[in-house]
Structure formats: structure tokens, C-alpha cells
Amino acid sequence: MNHLQSTELQSLLPIARSIGWGAADLLLNVQLADLSVQDAVDGPVTAADTAVDAYILNNLQASLGTREFAYLTEETYKTQPMQERLAKPLVWVIDPLDGTKDFINGTGEYAVHIALLEDDRPVLAVVVCPAAKTLYFATLGGGTFVERWHDTPVPIAVSQRSRFDELTIVASRSHRNERFNQLLQRFPVQQQRSVGSVGGKVAAILEQQADIYISLSGTSAPKDWDLAAPELILTEAGGRFTHFDGTLLRYNQADVSQWGGLVASNGHCHDELCAEAERLLEAIDAL
């Protein structure tokens, strides 16, 4: 296929940004008392998840159609024929509410993710943090920008910190098991802060409040919609996002789970962090 040109990506960006802000408005106006919360295998699902999912999907399809694009969303992928998305090189990946537990608990640490994949890699991304009224967007090769509520977008970049004793890890409060806790306890970077959603964690790295995010799958793993948009806004801001072995993530595969260990960082000592994570995990697993 012909790869999307930069001008084509730039023409799609206003559509995705506008839909991102609309999704943020929906979430900010939800009355928590009106939510019906259902327990799902991978975590709770609320009426807000499904309403925002439908809003994003309907607006993207109304603007762009389904001839060129497939759509992969957290709320619909199980009922969608797999071949529908695997057969197309251009796929929108949507997480209408990343950090549902934080949304329910009122921490404000939740996000909306919208990413466009081309041949299993993200080329356009929007991450919205509604409670902070902040939207981050990026296109492949075009850099990352931050758009505060009613302000003009400006470029944003990760920190220049490179010494282990200067770095801060941003981690989840809830997605932990003993193996992951042992890895963090032994990791050479010991400063930590907790943030709910993956989008929020990567936003903390963009805002230079943190430098590293580590994920380690257990009985479950992060999904494509958790990672695709955050990855691109990080890498286009100067960071890196890989598996522990340094390989890139591949999206829109038959299995949408991203198993194993992942490191996101400001990029300045990424290879050393990956090597240390691999070494420590091997030692932990040998116990």
C-alpha cells in the first residue's frame, strides 16, 4: 500500500483531536451516581466506557468511513470479526476510558486514547487527560504537542535526566503482583510515584514529573488500546517504548495482549534500563 503522507496525517489530526475533546467533555459531565458498574475479566466496565466508546467510534466512522479504515476498540473487539481488522493496514485503536478504577474512585487519573496504526505501528495519536483538561497529540515524524484547555498547542519534550539517582519511576497502584514488586524493589531507580492510567503515566513523563514506566504482565497483560497512543506521544517527544529486550511493540495482531515486560523512558539510558530489567527478572524467576 502507499504509506500515509505527512500531509494526510495532518489532515486527520484535527478530527481526532476534536473527538478527543468531545470524549473528555462526556466523561467530565458523567454523574458517578448514575453509573452502572459491571465486573469484567480485565476490570470494571461502566456506562461511561460504553457511551464514550460509541461516541468516538461513531464520530470517526462518520468522518472517515470504513472503506479504508478498520476500528479496534476495547468495548467492541470481542464481537468484531478478527479478519475485519487484520485485513486492513490502517486501523484506529480506541480506549474510551483508560483507568476505569480511577474514574470510579474519583482520582482524576484516567485518560482517553485514540491511535491510528499503519501496518501494526502507530502513526497518529491523541491522549486526553480530562480531569487535567489537557490533550497530547503526535504524528509520526511530526513531534508531540500539548494542548491545554482553550490554549494554543505547543511542543513538549521529555526530561534530559540520565543518571539513575535522578530518575523517577511512575507505576500503577493496582496492577501489581509479587514478581513485579520484587522487580521494582531491586531496580536501580528507587524514586517512585503512582499514577492510574497508562496515558496518565506517559503524560507524567512528558511533563517531566517522571522518567520511566515499567509494565510486567502477570495473569493478564496490557492491550493494544492501553499502549498504542501513549507510545507515540512518548517517542515523538524524545522518549522510547520497547519490550525488555529492546524490540518494538507490534499492534493489531491476532492476540491484542502485550505480554512480557515493557519499558517506557525518556530515552537517555533506555538500553541500560532494559538490560537491568532483563537481568533482574531472570534472577527473580530463578528463585
Secondary structure as the mmCIF struct_conf table of DSSP 4:
data_model
#
loop_
_struct_conf.conf_type_id
_struct_conf.id
_struct_conf.beg_label_comp_id
_struct_conf.beg_label_asym_id
_struct_conf.beg_label_seq_id
_struct_conf.end_label_comp_id
_struct_conf.end_label_asym_id
_struct_conf.end_label_seq_id
HELX_LH_PP_P HELX_LH_PP_P1 ASN A 2 GLN A 5
HELX_RH_AL_P HELX_RH_AL_P1 SER A 6 LEU A 28
TURN_TY1_P TURN_TY1_P1 ASN A 29 ASN A 29
HELX_RH_3T_P HELX_RH_3T_P1 LEU A 32 ASP A 34
STRN STRN1 GLN A 38 ALA A 40
TURN_TY1_P TURN_TY1_P2 VAL A 41 ASP A 42
STRN STRN2 GLY A 43 VAL A 45
HELX_RH_AL_P HELX_RH_AL_P2 ALA A 47 LEU A 64
BEND BEND1 THR A 66 GLU A 68
STRN STRN3 PHE A 69 THR A 73
TURN_TY1_P TURN_TY1_P3 GLU A 74 THR A 76
HELX_RH_3T_P HELX_RH_3T_P2 TYR A 77 THR A 79
BEND BEND2 GLN A 80 GLN A 80
HELX_RH_AL_P HELX_RH_AL_P3 MET A 82 LEU A 86
TURN_TY1_P TURN_TY1_P4 ALA A 87 ALA A 87
BEND BEND3 PRO A 89 PRO A 89
STRN STRN4 LEU A 90 ASP A 98
HELX_RH_AL_P HELX_RH_AL_P4 THR A 100 ASN A 105
TURN_TY1_P TURN_TY1_P5 GLY A 106 GLY A 106
STRN STRN5 ALA A 111 GLU A 118
TURN_TY1_P TURN_TY1_P6 ASP A 119 ASP A 120
STRN STRN6 ARG A 121 CYS A 129
HELX_RH_3T_P HELX_RH_3T_P3 PRO A 130 ALA A 132
TURN_TY1_P TURN_TY1_P7 LYS A 133 LYS A 133
STRN STRN7 THR A 134 THR A 139
TURN_TY1_P TURN_TY1_P8 LEU A 140 GLY A 142
STRN STRN8 GLY A 143 ARG A 148
TURN_TY1_P TURN_TY1_P9 TRP A 149 HIS A 150
BEND BEND4 ASP A 151 ASP A 151
STRN STRN9 VAL A 154 PRO A 155
BEND BEND5 ARG A 163 ARG A 163
HELX_RH_3T_P HELX_RH_3T_P4 PHE A 164 GLU A 166
STRN STRN10 THR A 168 ALA A 171
BEND BEND6 ARG A 173 HIS A 175
HELX_RH_AL_P HELX_RH_AL_P5 GLU A 178 ARG A 186
BEND BEND7 PHE A 187 PRO A 188
STRN STRN11 GLN A 191 SER A 194
BEND BEND8 GLY A 196 SER A 197
HELX_RH_AL_P HELX_RH_AL_P6 VAL A 198 LEU A 206
TURN_TY1_P TURN_TY1_P10 GLU A 207 GLN A 208
BEND BEND9 GLN A 209 GLN A 209
STRN STRN12 ILE A 212 LEU A 216
BEND BEND10 GLY A 218 SER A 220
STRN STRN13 LYS A 223 LYS A 223
HELX_RH_AL_P HELX_RH_AL_P7 ASP A 224 THR A 235
TURN_TY1_P TURN_TY1_P11 GLU A 236 GLY A 238
STRN STRN14 ARG A 240 HIS A 243
TURN_TY1_P TURN_TY1_P12 PHE A 244 ASP A 245
BEND BEND11 GLY A 246 GLY A 246
HELX_LH_PP_P HELX_LH_PP_P2 THR A 247 LEU A 249
BEND BEND12 ASN A 252 ASP A 255
STRN STRN15 SER A 257 SER A 257
BEND BEND13 GLY A 260 GLY A 260
STRN STRN16 GLY A 261 SER A 265
BEND BEND14 GLY A 267 GLY A 267
TURN_TY1_P TURN_TY1_P13 HIS A 268 CYS A 269
HELX_RH_AL_P HELX_RH_AL_P8 HIS A 270 ALA A 286
#
